[in-house]
């Protein structure tokens, strides 16, 4: 009840304030100069707060909505997903001197074999008008004395439920690089004691990078699928900054010929 009362009081106060300033504006041409000077000062003080509110509101409302799962999907997709890191804010948004097997959130793990880590990971807010993902991931690599660097994304259970060799799994990613390197995507599907692996090199000449994994060419045992994950493998990452603005996955049945 108190909340309803507060809302009614706020509405009444707002209406009175609007009516008051509308009346002052109408009478401004005939007001005495002393009173007009005082009203101008108050109006400027009020305007400063209103301008700040409008600026912040316009900025925030123009950003991609937190928690958004909106992205283009193949018309016949039977599953689609954007990992949590790209959907909403993480409790711990960044790591420095990242150690092997360190996790950022619950789904992303960094693997490397550096003796001394000069790697950082940070979740960042996407600000560009064309971004659909609310958040992105920035990885800074300085000196790199290891032989491999990969970012592993654990796929949810829904990805492999009902998965068949007639499916294609698609990955869409938006990548920004400080300098060009090679990036590979490897889909791993655990089935029984075996792990089926399909590797694709990402074509980084495109703004929107697409990698498709056709399971028809695999030896997947459909009855023993336990889980799946994707490795993003970075070749020669030293002294580079990699920003993954968006990362999404979808699944669709393969067209039958």
Secondary structure, DSSP 8 states (H G I E B T S, - for coil): -HHHHHHHHHHHHHHHHHHHHHHHHHTTTTS-HHHHHHHHHHHHHHHHHHHHHHHHHHHHHHS--TT-------TTEEEEEE-GGGTS--SS-EEES--TTEEETTTEEEEE--SS--EEEEEEE---TT--SSEEEEEEE-S--SS-EEEEEE--HHHHTT--TTEEEEEEEEEEESS--EEEEEEEEEETTEEEEEEEE--TTSSSEEEEEEGGGS---GGGEEEEEEEEEEES-SSEEEEEEEEEEEEEE----
